[in-house]
Amino acid sequence: MTQPLLMHINNTVFLRDGRLVIVDRRLFPLKTEELICRDYEEVARGIEMMAVQGAGDIAITAAYGLYMAARDLEKEQITPEQLRISLAIVKERLFNTRPTGFHLGALLEKIWSRIVWERGDIAQQIMVFIAEAVERQQKRSELTGRWAEQVLEDGDKVLTHCFPGPALLYMLYFAAENGKRLSVIATETRPYLQGARLTAWSASQLGIPVTLISDNMAAYCMSTNMISKVFTAADRIAMDGTVANKVGTYQLAIAAGYHHLPVYILGYGGPDRNCVEGRNIPIEYRDPEEVTSFNGTRITGDLVNGFYPAFDLTPPHLIKGVITDRGIFKPERVADYWERK
């Protein structure tokens, strides 16, 4: 069985000749074009422009930005203290590219805490940490997918929203290996169409029957028994079980609850230990023109305003389970993730 391109981060984000290559996800699946980043600021803009999508992949991309900044600063022969101050500014810049996501900030802070400043070769130290993070992320995605496959039954009709990342693809891959016949319904996920361009395309590469719907069709599909389970990812999970994910997740969970359908969250590395409640999660508001325009063409009148919160918050009582690399948790007990090894 063919493994989709997006099952492995190294396929779409990697270093080449000292520059960071981001295979631009905004153009999938019709084009495969590379965005070449020469320094950390170009990496930051690439993240902000949505050239890379998916919480884990964004985090790895930001880490590469930190590496490139360290590499360039070390060439300037500045003092260790000046290097640390300058890199702290870079870290803040990268962190603020997508403030809602937990993984980006968590990875940058983990790398920062492990740097031994007196040792020097800071860029090389960061590269070692990035290699470890990529390997850890790949394993985490695979384990999360294995746990998720266990809740699937033969004949399940799975609804997805946005791009839930490689764990979803591993889930479908393992289910097919085990002889489970599945089908997928993917919401297109306006305005960047991650569901159409990434999820539906990747699932189809696995040979899974896929149907694409617009975002406002999900409740109808639920009411006509076209859906049996709902799966999304999470950009951040609070310790109380509240889930921040692509805007539209909350309304899907409400509709699923009304139709008595289970909602599962692919939670990968668990909740944010520093976020006690969902109300503490910052919501990113993006440029309103991303709603009032499509592919650079305005789709409404000049006097019409747009509004684009990139994420929403789904309360734990609407969620059946949070699936992680350490097992499946009830949302109100998701904090137990940190007690389980």
C-alpha positions, 0 to 999 in steps of 0.5 A, spaced: 500 500 500 502 506 498 504 511 503 501 518 502 507 524 502 504 527 508 505 521 512 512 523 513 515 530 515 521 529 512 518 529 505 515 536 505 520 540 510 527 539 510 534 542 509 538 543 502 544 547 501 543 551 508 536 553 506 530 550 508 525 547 503 518 547 505 513 544 499 508 549 499 501 545 502 497 551 499 498 548 492 497 541 493 495 536 490 495 540 483 502 542 484 508 541 488 512 547 489 518 549 493 518 555 498 525 556 499 527 560 506 534 563 506 533 565 514 529 565 520 524 571 518 523 567 511 521 561 515 516 565 520 513 568 514 512 561 510 509 559 517 504 565 517 502 564 510 500 557 511 505 554 506 506 549 512 500 546 515 499 541 521 501 543 528 507 538 529 509 540 522 509 547 524 513 546 530 518 542 526 519 548 521 519 553 527 525 549 530 529 549 523 528 557 523 531 557 530 537 553 527 538 558 521 538 564 526 543 561 530 547 558 524 547 565 521 549 569 528 555 564 530 558 567 523 558 574 526 563 572 532 558 575 537 559 574 544 555 568 547 550 573 551 549 577 545 547 570 541 543 568 547 539 575 547 538 575 539 536 568 539 531 569 544 528 575 540 528 570 534 524 565 538 519 570 540 518 571 533 517 564 531 512 563 537 508 568 535 507 566 528 501 561 530 499 563 537 494 558 538 498 551 537 501 548 543 506 544 539 510 550 536 511 553 543 513 547 547 518 544 542 521 551 542 521 551 549 524 544 550 530 546 545 531 552 549 532 549 555 536 544 553 542 548 550 548 548 553 550 555 552 557 555 555 559 549 550 558 553 544 556 550 537 549 552 538 546 551 531 549 544 531 546 543 538 539 545 535 540 541 529 541 534 534 534 536 538 531 537 531 533 530 529 530 527 535 524 531 535 522 529 528 524 522 530 519 522 536 514 526 532 514 520 527 513 515 532 508 519 536 504 519 530 504 512 528 502 510 535 497 515 536 494 512 529 495 505 532 490 506 538 485 510 533 485 504 529 482 500 535 476 504 535 474 503 528 469 497 526 469 494 519 464 499 515 465 505 519 464 512 515 469 517 518 468 524 518 474 528 518 475 536 519 481 540 516 488 536 516 488 531 522 495 530 521 499 523 519 496 520 525 489 519 521 493 517 515 496 511 520 489 510 523 487 508 516 493 505 513 493 500 519 485 499 519 486 497 511 492 492 513 487 489 518 481 488 513 477 493 515 473 496 510 472 504 511 470 510 507 472 517 509 468 524 508 472 530 508 470 537 509 473 542 505 475 546 510 474 553 508 478 558 507 485 554 506 481 547 504 486 543 508 480 538 508 480 538 500 487 539 498 491 534 504 486 530 507 481 527 502 487 527 497 492 523 502 486 518 504 485 517 497 492 515 496 491 509 501 485 507 496 480 509 501 473 511 498 473 518 500 467 523 499 469 531 499 463 535 502 463 543 503 463 545 511 455 546 511 453 539 509 456 535 515 449 535 519 445 533 513 450 527 512 449 525 519 442 525 519 442 521 513 447 515 516 452 517 512 457 518 518 458 513 524 464 517 527 468 523 527 475 524 527 479 531 528 486 533 531 487 538 536 492 544 536 492 545 543 488 541 549 487 544 556 488 540 562 480 540 563 479 537 556 477 543 552 480 542 545 482 548 540 482 546 533 481 548 526 474 553 527 468 549 525 470 543 530 465 546 535 459 546 530 461 539 528 461 536 535 455 539 537 451 536 531 455 529 532 452 530 539 445 531 537 445 525 532 449 521 538 455 520 534 462 519 537 467 525 536 474 522 537 480 527 538 487 525 535 491 528 541 498 526 539 502 528 545 497 529 550 495 536 553 498 542 555 500 542 562 501 549 563 494 550 560 489 549 566 482 551 562 480 552 555 479 559 556 486 560 557 487 558 550 489 564 545 485 564 539 489 566 533 485 571 528 487 571 521 486 577 516 479 578 514 481 578 507 482 570 507 475 570 507 472 575 503 477 573 497 479 566 494 485 565 490 487 572 490 480 574 487 475 578 491 468 574 492 464 579 495 462 587 495 468 592 497 464 594 503 463 587 506 467 585 512 470 579 513 471 575 520 476 569 521 478 566 528 482 560 525 480 556 531 475 554 536 474 551 543 470 544 543 468 543 551 470 536 553 462 533 554 462 533 547 468 529 546 468 521 546 475 520 547 482 523 546 487 518 542 494 519 544 501 516 543 500 513 550 493 511 549 485 513 549 483 518 555 476 520 557 477 528 555 475 530 563 481 525 565 486 527 559 491 530 564 492 523 566 496 522 560 502 525 564 502 520 569 502 514 564 508 512 560 
